[in-house]
């Protein structure tokens, strides 16, 4: 049967000699490390969305057929950006914390700081982003939305 050390030794399914065993062990350890690292990064990215929406109110507008009011609170990560898009209905943004850079098609970019508002008419093409690469951007969004239509129509 042999000694305990001989019984516990791992045996490769193919013949190996001297330094080859050390290299094979090193390669296996590196592959295991890469796999664990990739899984950790994937889990970390999955846990931190770039923008989070909390719907505070969603209700039909009395006396206005086919329209609803949606009030949401958004929190975006540093560096977040929303490319060119438009909304079928009206949109009003009130900046709670941080600031945004807003680009309306055909106009120069505008910085919207905390405490300020921005309005987008129906079908007005625009883009927005967090002005800070290090701080979050929080805003309140009030929409008069056409029921049955997408909230946002992405152009890019």
Contact map, one row per residue, 1 for C-alpha under 8 A:
111000100000000000000000000000000000000000000000000000000000000000000000000000000000000000000000000000000000000000000000000000000000000000000000000000000000
111101100000000000000000000000000000000000000000000000000000000000000000000000000000000000000000000000000000000000000000000000000000000000000000000000000000
111111100000000000000000000000000000000000000000000000000000000000000000000000000000000000000000000000000000000000000000000000000000000000000000000000000000
011111110000000000000000000000000000000000000000000000000000000000000000000000000000000000000000000000000000000000000000000000000000000000000000000000000000
001111111000000000000000000000000000000000000000000000000000000000000000000000000000000000000000000000000000000000000000000000000000000000000000000000000000
011111111000000000000000000000000000000000000000000000000000000000000000000000000000000000000000000000000000000000000000000000000000000000000000000000000000
111111111000000000000000000000000000000000000000000000000000000000000000000000000000000000000000000000000000000000000000000000000000000000000000000000000000
000111111100000000000000000000000000000000000000000000000000000000000000000000000000000000000000000000000000000000000000000000000000000000000000000000000000
000011111110000000000000000000000000000000000000000000000000000000000000000000000000000000000000000000000000000000000000000000000000000000000000000000000000
000000011111000000000000000000000000000000000000000000000000000000000000000000000000000000000000000000000000000000000000000000000000000000000000000000000000
000000001111100000000000000000000000000000000000000000000000000000000000000000000000000000000000000000000000000000000000000000000000000000000000000000000000
000000000111111100000000000000000000000000000000000000000000000000000000000000000000000000000000000000000000000000000000000000000000000000000000000000000000
000000000011111000000000000000000000000000000000000000000000000000000000000000000000000000000000000000000000000000000000000000000000000000000000000000000000
000000000001111100000000000000000000000000000000000000000000000000000000000000000000000000000000000000000000000000000000000000000000000000000000000000000000
000000000001111110000000000000000000000000000000000000000000000000000000000000000000000000000000000000000000000000000000000000000000000000000000000000000000
000000000001011111011000000000000000000000000000000000000000000000000000000000000000000000000000000000000000000000000000000000000000000000000000000000000000
000000000000001111111000000000000000000000000000000000000000000000000000000000000000000000000000000000000000000000000000000000000000000000000000000000000000
000000000000000111111100000000000000000000000000000000000000000000000000000000000000000000000000000000000000000000000000000000000000000000000000000000000000
000000000000000011111110000000000000000000000000000000000000000000000000000000000000000000000000000000000000000000000000000000000000000000000000000000000000
000000000000000111111111000000000000000000000000000000000000000000000000000000000000000000000000000000000000000000000000000000000000000000000000000000000000
000000000000000111111111100000000000000000000000000000000000000000000000000000000000000000000000000000000000000000000000000000000000000000000000000000000000
000000000000000001111111110000000000000000000000000000000000000000000000000000000000000000000000000000000000000000000000000000000000000000000000000000000000
000000000000000000111111111000000000000000000000000000000000000000000000000000000000000000000000000000000000000000000000000000000000000000000000000000000000
000000000000000000011111111100000000000000000000000000000000000000000000000000000000000000000000000000000000000000000000000000000000000000000000000000000000
000000000000000000001111111110000000000000000000000000000000000000000000000000000000000000000000000000000000000000000000000000000000000000000000000000000000
000000000000000000000111111111000000000000000000000000000000000000000000000000000000000000000000000000000000000000000000000000000000000000000000000000000000
000000000000000000000011111111100000000000000000000000000000000000000000000000000000000000000000000000000000000000000000000000000000000000000000000000000000
000000000000000000000001111111110000000000000000000000000000000000000000000000000000000000000000000000000000000000000000000000000000000000000000000000000000
000000000000000000000000111111111000000000000000000000000000000000000000000000000000000000000000000000000000000000000000000000000000000000000000000000000000
000000000000000000000000011111111100000000000000000000000000000000000000000000000000000000000000000000000000000000000000000000000000000000000000000000000000
000000000000000000000000001111111110000000000000000000000000000000000000000000000000000000000000000000000000000000000000000000000000000000000000000000000000
000000000000000000000000000111111111000000000000000000000000000000000000000000000000000000000000000000000000000000000000000000000000000000000000000000000000
000000000000000000000000000011111111100000000000000000000000000000000000000000000000000000000000000000000000000000000000000000000000000000000000000000000000
000000000000000000000000000001111111110000000000000000000000000000000000000000000000000000000000000000000000000000000000000000000000000000000000000000000000
000000000000000000000000000000111111111000000000000000000000000000000000000000000000000000000000000000000000000000000000000000000000000000000000000000000000
000000000000000000000000000000011111111100000000000000000000000000000000000000000000000000000000000000000000000000000000000000000000000000000000000000000000
000000000000000000000000000000001111111110000000000000000000000000000000000000000000000000000000000000000000000000000000000000000000000000000000000000000000
000000000000000000000000000000000111111111000000000000000000000000000000000000000000000000000000000000000000000000000000000000000000000000000000000000000000
000000000000000000000000000000000011111111100000000000000000000000000000000000000000000000000000000000000000000000000000000000000000000000000000000000000000
000000000000000000000000000000000001111111110000000000000000000000000000000000000000000000000000000000000000000000000000000000000000000000000000000000000000
000000000000000000000000000000000000111111111000000000000000000000000000000000000000000000000000000000000000000000000000000000000000000000000000000000000000
000000000000000000000000000000000000011111111100000000000000000000000000000000000000000000000000000000000000000000000000000000000000000000000000000000000000
000000000000000000000000000000000000001111111110000000000000000000000000000000000000000000000000000000000000000000000000000000000000000000000000000000000000
000000000000000000000000000000000000000111111111000000000000000000000000000000000000000000000000000000000000000000000000000000000000000000000000000000000000
000000000000000000000000000000000000000011111111100000000000000000000000000000000000000000000000000000000000000000000000000000000000000000000000000000000000
000000000000000000000000000000000000000001111111100000000000000000000000000000000000000000000000000000000000000000000000000000000000000000000000000000000000
000000000000000000000000000000000000000000111111100000000000000000000000000000000000000000000000000000000000000000000000000000000000000000000000000000000000
000000000000000000000000000000000000000000011111110000000000000000000000000000000000000000000000000000000000000000000000000000000000000000000000000000000000
000000000000000000000000000000000000000000001111111100000000000000000000000010000000000000000000000000000000000000000000000000000000000000000000000000000000
000000000000000000000000000000000000000000000001111100000000000000000000000111010000000000000000000000000000000000000000000000000000000000000000000000000000
000000000000000000000000000000000000000000000000111110000000000000000000011110010000000000000000000000000000000000000000000000000000000000000000000000000000
000000000000000000000000000000000000000000000000111111000000000000000000011100000000000000000000000000000000000000000000000000000000000000000000000000000000
000000000000000000000000000000000000000000000000001111100000000000000001111000000000000000000000000000000000000000000000000000000000000000000000000000000000
000000000000000000000000000000000000000000000000000111110000000000000001110000000000000000000000000000000000000000000000000000000000000000000000000000000000
000000000000000000000000000000000000000000000000000011111100000000000111100000000000000000000000000000000000000000000000000000000000000000000000000000000000
000000000000000000000000000000000000000000000000000001111100000000000111100000000000000000000000000000000000000000000000000000000000000000000000000000000000
000000000000000000000000000000000000000000000000000000111110000000001111000000000000000000000000000000000000000000000000000000000000000000000000000000000000
000000000000000000000000000000000000000000000000000000111111000000011110000000000000000000000000000000000000000000000000000000000000000000000000000000000000
000000000000000000000000000000000000000000000000000000001111100000011100000000000000000000000000000000000000000000000000000000000000000000000000000000000000
000000000000000000000000000000000000000000000000000000000111110001111000000000000000000000000000000000000000000000000000000000000000000000000000000000000000
000000000000000000000000000000000000000000000000000000000011111110111000000000000000000000000000000000000000000000000000000000000000000000000000000000000000
000000000000000000000000000000000000000000000000000000000001111110000000000000000000000000000000000000000000000000000000000000000000000000000000000000000000
000000000000000000000000000000000000000000000000000000000000111110000000000000000000000000000000000000000000000000000000000000000000000000000000000000000000
000000000000000000000000000000000000000000000000000000000000111111100000000000000000000000000000000000000000000000000000000000000000000000000000000000000000
000000000000000000000000000000000000000000000000000000000000111111100000000000000000000000000000000000000000000000000000000000000000000000000000000000000000
000000000000000000000000000000000000000000000000000000000001000111110000000000000000000000000000000000000000000000000000000000000000000000000000011000000000
000000000000000000000000000000000000000000000000000000000001100111111000000000000000000000000000000000000000000000000000000000000000000000000001111000000000
000000000000000000000000000000000000000000000000000000000111100001111100000000000000000000000000000000000000000000000000000000000000000000000001111000000000
000000000000000000000000000000000000000000000000000000001111100000111110000000000000000000000000000000000000000000000000000000000000000000000111100000000000
000000000000000000000000000000000000000000000000000000111110000000011111000000000000000000000000000000000000000000000000000000000000000000001111100000000000
000000000000000000000000000000000000000000000000000000111100000000001111100000000000000000000000000000000000000000000000000000000000000000011110000000000000
000000000000000000000000000000000000000000000000000011111000000000000111110000000000000000000000000000000000000000000000000000000000000000011100000000000000
000000000000000000000000000000000000000000000000000011110000000000000011111000000000000000000000000000000000000000000000000000000000000001111000000000000000
000000000000000000000000000000000000000000000000001111000000000000000001111100000000000000000000000000000000000000000000000000000000000001111000000000000000
000000000000000000000000000000000000000000000000001110000000000000000000111110000000000000000000000000000000000000000000000000000000000111100000000000000000
000000000000000000000000000000000000000000000000011100000000000000000000011111010000000000000000000000000000000000000000000000000100000111000000000000000000
000000000000000000000000000000000000000000000000111000000000000000000000001111110000000000000000000000000000000000000000000000000100001110000000000000000000
000000000000000000000000000000000000000000000000010000000000000000000000000111110000000000000000000000000000000000000000000000000101111110000000000000000000
000000000000000000000000000000000000000000000000000000000000000000000000000011111000000000000000000000000000000000000000000000001111110000000000000000000000
000000000000000000000000000000000000000000000000011000000000000000000000000111111100000000000000000000000000000000000000000000001100000000000000000000000000
000000000000000000000000000000000000000000000000000000000000000000000000000000111110000000000000000000000000000000000000000000111100000000000000000000000000
000000000000000000000000000000000000000000000000000000000000000000000000000000011111100000000000000000000000000000000000000000111000000000000000000000000000
000000000000000000000000000000000000000000000000000000000000000000000000000000001111100000000000000000000000000000000000000001110000000000000000000000000111
000000000000000000000000000000000000000000000000000000000000000000000000000000000111110000000000000000000000000000000000000011110000000000000000000000000111
000000000000000000000000000000000000000000000000000000000000000000000000000000000111111000000000000000000000000000000000000011100000000000000000000000011111
000000000000000000000000000000000000000000000000000000000000000000000000000000000001111100000000000000000000000000000000011111000000000000000000000000011110
000000000000000000000000000000000000000000000000000000000000000000000000000000000000111111100000000000000000000000000000011100000000000000000000000001111000
000000000000000000000000000000000000000000000000000000000000000000000000000000000000011111000000000000000000000000000000011000000000000000000000110011111000
000000000000000000000000000000000000000000000000000000000000000000000000000000000000001111100000000000000000000000000000111000000000000000000011110000000000
000000000000000000000000000000000000000000000000000000000000000000000000000000000000001111110000000000000000000000000011110000000000000000000011100000000000
000000000000000000000000000000000000000000000000000000000000000000000000000000000000001011111000000000000000000000000011110000000000000000001111000000000000
000000000000000000000000000000000000000000000000000000000000000000000000000000000000000001111100000000000000000000001111000000000000000000001110000000000000
000000000000000000000000000000000000000000000000000000000000000000000000000000000000000000111110000000000000000000001110000000000000000000111100000000000000
000000000000000000000000000000000000000000000000000000000000000000000000000000000000000000011111000000000000000001111100000000000000000000111000000000000000
000000000000000000000000000000000000000000000000000000000000000000000000000000000000000000001111111100000000000111111000000000000000000011110000000000000000
000000000000000000000000000000000000000000000000000000000000000000000000000000000000000000000111110000000000000001100000000000000000000011110000000000000000
000000000000000000000000000000000000000000000000000000000000000000000000000000000000000000000011111000000000000011100000000000000000000111100000000000000000
000000000000000000000000000000000000000000000000000000000000000000000000000000000000000000000011111100000000000011000000000000000111001111000000000000000000
000000000000000000000000000000000000000000000000000000000000000000000000000000000000000000000010111110000000001111000000000000000111000010000000000000000000
000000000000000000000000000000000000000000000000000000000000000000000000000000000000000000000010011111000000001110000000000000011110000010000000000000000000
000000000000000000000000000000000000000000000000000000000000000000000000000000000000000000000000001111100000111100000000000000011110000000000000000000000000
000000000000000000000000000000000000000000000000000000000000000000000000000000000000000000000000000111110000111100000000000001111000000000000000000000000000
000000000000000000000000000000000000000000000000000000000000000000000000000000000000000000000000000011111011110000000000000001110000000000000000000000000000
000000000000000000000000000000000000000000000000000000000000000000000000000000000000000000000000000001111111100000000000000111100000000000000000000000000000
000000000000000000000000000000000000000000000000000000000000000000000000000000000000000000000000000000111110000000000000000111000000000000000000000000000000
000000000000000000000000000000000000000000000000000000000000000000000000000000000000000000000000000000011111000000000000000000000000000000000000000000000000
000000000000000000000000000000000000000000000000000000000000000000000000000000000000000000000000000000111111100000000000000000000000000000000000000000000000
000000000000000000000000000000000000000000000000000000000000000000000000000000000000000000000000000000110111110000000000000000000000000000000000000000000000
000000000000000000000000000000000000000000000000000000000000000000000000000000000000000000000000000011110011111000000000000000000000000000000000000000000000
000000000000000000000000000000000000000000000000000000000000000000000000000000000000000000000000000011100001111100000000000000000000000000000000000000000000
000000000000000000000000000000000000000000000000000000000000000000000000000000000000000000000000001111000000111110000000000000000010000000000000000000000000
000000000000000000000000000000000000000000000000000000000000000000000000000000000000000000000010001111000000011111011100000000000000000000000000000000000000
000000000000000000000000000000000000000000000000000000000000000000000000000000000000000000000010111100000000001111110000000000000000000000000000000000000000
000000000000000000000000000000000000000000000000000000000000000000000000000000000000000000000111111000000000000111110000000000000000000000000000000000000000
000000000000000000000000000000000000000000000000000000000000000000000000000000000000000000000111100000000000000011111000000000000000000000000000000000000000
000000000000000000000000000000000000000000000000000000000000000000000000000000000000000000000110000000000000000111111100000000000000000000000000000000000000
000000000000000000000000000000000000000000000000000000000000000000000000000000000000000000011110000000000000000100111110000000000000000000000000000000000000
000000000000000000000000000000000000000000000000000000000000000000000000000000000000000000011100000000000000000100011111000000000000000000000000000000000000
000000000000000000000000000000000000000000000000000000000000000000000000000000000000000001111000000000000000000000001111100000000000000000000000000000000000
000000000000000000000000000000000000000000000000000000000000000000000000000000000000000001110000000000000000000000000111110100000000000000000000000000000000
000000000000000000000000000000000000000000000000000000000000000000000000000000000000000011100000000000000000000000000011111100000000000000000000000000000000
000000000000000000000000000000000000000000000000000000000000000000000000000000000000011111100000000000000000000000000001111100000000000000000000000000000000
000000000000000000000000000000000000000000000000000000000000000000000000000000000000011110000000000000000000000000000000111110000000000000000000000000000000
000000000000000000000000000000000000000000000000000000000000000000000000000000000000011000000000000000011000000000000001111111000000000000000000000000000000
000000000000000000000000000000000000000000000000000000000000000000000000000000000001110000000000000000011000000000000000001111100000000000000000000000000000
000000000000000000000000000000000000000000000000000000000000000000000000000000000011110000000000000001111000000000000000000111110000000000000000000000000000
000000000000000000000000000000000000000000000000000000000000000000000000000000001111100000000000000001110000000000000000000011111000000000000000000000000000
000000000000000000000000000000000000000000000000000000000000000000000000000000001111000000000000000111100000000000000000000001111100000000000000000000000000
000000000000000000000000000000000000000000000000000000000000000000000000000000111100000000000000000111000000000000000000000000111110000000000000000000000000
000000000000000000000000000000000000000000000000000000000000000000000000000111111000000000000000011110000000000000000000000000011111100110000000000000000000
000000000000000000000000000000000000000000000000000000000000000000000000000000100000000000000000011110000000001000000000000000001111100000000000000000000000
000000000000000000000000000000000000000000000000000000000000000000000000000001100000000000000000011000000000000000000000000000000111111110000000000000000000
000000000000000000000000000000000000000000000000000000000000000000000000000001100000000000000000000000000000000000000000000000000111111000000000000000000000
000000000000000000000000000000000000000000000000000000000000000000000000000001100000000000000000000000000000000000000000000000000001111100000000000000000000
000000000000000000000000000000000000000000000000000000000000000000000000000011000000000000000000010000000000000000000000000000000001111110000000000000000000
000000000000000000000000000000000000000000000000000000000000000000000000001111000000000000000000110000000000000000000000000000000101011111000000000000000000
000000000000000000000000000000000000000000000000000000000000000000000000001111000000000000000011111100000000000000000000000000000101001111100000000000000000
000000000000000000000000000000000000000000000000000000000000000000000000111100000000000000000011110000000000000000000000000000000000000111110000000000000000
000000000000000000000000000000000000000000000000000000000000000000000000111000000000000000001111100000000000000000000000000000000000000011111000000000000000
000000000000000000000000000000000000000000000000000000000000000000000011110000000000000000001111000000000000000000000000000000000000000001111100000000000000
000000000000000000000000000000000000000000000000000000000000000000000111110000000000000000111100000000000000000000000000000000000000000000111110000000000000
000000000000000000000000000000000000000000000000000000000000000000001111000000000000000000111000000000000000000000000000000000000000000000011111000000000000
000000000000000000000000000000000000000000000000000000000000000000001110000000000000000011110000000000000000000000000000000000000000000000001111100000000000
000000000000000000000000000000000000000000000000000000000000000000111100000000000000000011100000000000000000000000000000000000000000000000000111110000000000
000000000000000000000000000000000000000000000000000000000000000000111100000000000000000111000000000000000000000000000000000000000000000000000011111010100000
000000000000000000000000000000000000000000000000000000000000000001110000000000000000000110000000000000000000000000000000000000000000000000000001111110000000
000000000000000000000000000000000000000000000000000000000000000001110000000000000000000000000000000000000000000000000000000000000000000000000000111110000000
000000000000000000000000000000000000000000000000000000000000000000000000000000000000000000000000000000000000000000000000000000000000000000000000011111000000
000000000000000000000000000000000000000000000000000000000000000000000000000000000000000100000000000000000000000000000000000000000000000000000000111111100000
000000000000000000000000000000000000000000000000000000000000000000000000000000000000001100000000000000000000000000000000000000000000000000000000000111111000
000000000000000000000000000000000000000000000000000000000000000000000000000000000000001100000000000000000000000000000000000000000000000000000000100011111000
000000000000000000000000000000000000000000000000000000000000000000000000000000000000111100000000000000000000000000000000000000000000000000000000000001111100
000000000000000000000000000000000000000000000000000000000000000000000000000000000000111100000000000000000000000000000000000000000000000000000000000001111110
000000000000000000000000000000000000000000000000000000000000000000000000000000000011110000000000000000000000000000000000000000000000000000000000000000011111
000000000000000000000000000000000000000000000000000000000000000000000000000000000011110000000000000000000000000000000000000000000000000000000000000000001111
000000000000000000000000000000000000000000000000000000000000000000000000000000000011100000000000000000000000000000000000000000000000000000000000000000000111
